[in-house]
């Protein structure tokens, strides 16, 4: 009895420790908009200002920005200095809906109802058209494959359309089911057989099978080891939750938006370091802020 009580006490302490950890700012990078080589391109028309909304951060801390107004992917260091620029193929709209750096070094973006795979050197690898006026609800880049979740009115089952990085032919549509102790298993809809590493689909206790929990926390990242990063909005900011591959809550903390800047709602993570980044805007510059647990 005493042993059981001790174990229960330890479990409570672990849960309290996970929930008490603070999410603090560990980096802040300013990158200016403008025509200069070391600036991000923009376009002004009809009283509106158009600029890149998305970015990615690699495991070296370099910031990758799809600067398609200047037909390049621009790489900046943590101090905001331009360190490299990769020319990009023409034909990709700068007003995109998504951009990410895939684990294999390629880039994934979505614009004008088409998914694009850009090679690490900036050359276009392939593209896949979803048809007029189709915008995915979510896109995930994992070690195993590229997941595209369509909006509910196109796929009420919340399944993912899965792509191999090497070609534009979809491997099939897949949903999630649970076996045994809640371990998630990729479930094929019968179109094509495909097997994923179980670690790629991390488990969350309230998992709904639609890449969102019943509590309203949305999945934003899956690490190579199966850790999952989720966000949950509140009135003045967002809460970040990190789960182990076994479903245990290991980190939880909130960030509060700077006054007058709510960000874009876009997050990116550095694999295994549990650092999450968010961008904020003014008319003159973008700030990319890294948050970590300490």
BELPE-V548633 format. One line per field, one symbol per residue. ss: DSSP state (H for helix, E for strand, C for the rest). burial: # if it has 9 or more other ideal C-beta (glycine too) atoms within 8 Angstrom, else .. Layout:
ss=???
burial=???
//
This chain:
ss=CHHHHHHHHHHHHHHHHHHHCCEEEEEEEEEEECCCCCCECEEEECCEEEECCCCEECCCCCEEEEEHHHCEEEEECCCCCEEEEEECCCCCCCCCCEEEECCCCCEEEEECCEEEEECCCCCEEEEEECCCCCCCCEEEECCCCEEEECCCCCCCCCCEEEECCCCCCEEEEEEEEEECCCEEEEEECCCCCCCCCHHHCCCCCCECCCCEECCCCEEEEECCCCCEEEEEEECCEEEEEEECCCCCEEEEEEEECCCCCCCCCCEEEECCCCEEEEEEECCCEEEEEEEEEC
burial=..............#..#..#.##..#.#.###.....#####......###.#####..#########..######..#.#..##.#...#.#.#.#####...######.#######..#.##.##.....#.#.#####..#######...#..########.....######.#....####.##....#.#.#######..#...#.#...########.#######....#########.#.#.#####.#...#.#..#####.#.########...#########.
//
